[in-house]
Amino acid sequence: MFKTPLRKLVILVLDQLKQGRGPLVMKSIGGTMLVVFASTLYVVTNIQKRSSEVGVVNPTDEVLMAQRLLEAAFMGTYGYTILSRDF
């Protein structure tokens, strides 16, 4: 917007405050994604186990399984994209 000395000073101060926090944020996001991904896989394996024990697939379980698999696929794709980027 406007190039004023005060604006430049504020930007420099903000840059100094944010310096070095990127890895911490990425570790937090990665840890959260890992926990949610593990939970999703746990639910999917429980649904599969329940279906194999009963022998008949419940329609509700089928919908939940599709939703969880889609969620896991999106998280996996997002995780791969984050890891393959060069920061």
N, C-alpha and C positions, 0 to 999 in steps of 0.2 A: 504494500500500500504506500505509505509515506516513509521515506528514508530520513528518519530523524535520529539524532544521537541517542536519545532516550530509548528508542526502539532497538537500536543496535546493542545497547547496554543490556536491555532486558533479554534479548535473544542470546547474548553471550552468557549471561547468568543462567538461563534455562539450560543451555547446552552443557555448562559445567555441572549443573545439578543432575542431569540425566546421564552423564558420562559413566560408563561401566555398568549400567543396570540392564543392558540388553541381554547378556547371558543369563542373569537371574530370572528375567521375565520368560525367556525361552525355556529354561529348566522348569519353571512353574507350569507353563502351558503344556510342555511335553509330559510332565508327571501327571497332570490332570487328564490329558488325553489317554495316557497309558492305563490309568485306573478305570476310566469309563470304557475303554476298549476291552479290558480284561473282564469287567462286569458284563458287557454285552456278550462276550464269548461264553461266559459262565451260564448266562440265561439261555443261550442257544443250545448248549450241551444239555442243560436240564430239560428243555423242551424235547430234544431228540431222544433222550433217555426215557422220558415219560411216554413218548409216542411208541418207542420200540417195546416197552413193557406192556402197554395196553394192546398194541397191534393195530389200533385204529387212530387216525390223525383227527384230532378235534379241530373244527373250523376256527375256533378262537386261537388255538395254538398255532395254526397255520398262518393266520394273519400276524400274530405276534412274532413268529419266526421270520416272516418276510420283512417286517419292519426292522427287527434287530439285525438281520443280515444286510439290509440296505444301510443302516446306521454304521455297521462295522465297515462296509465297503467305502462309505464316504470318509470315515475317520482314517482308514488306511490310505486312501488316495491323498487326503489332506496331509497326513504325516509324511508320506513319500515326497509330496511337493515341497514341504517345509525343509526336509532333509536334503533335497537335491538342489535347493537354492543356494546361491553364493552370497553371503552377507558381507 
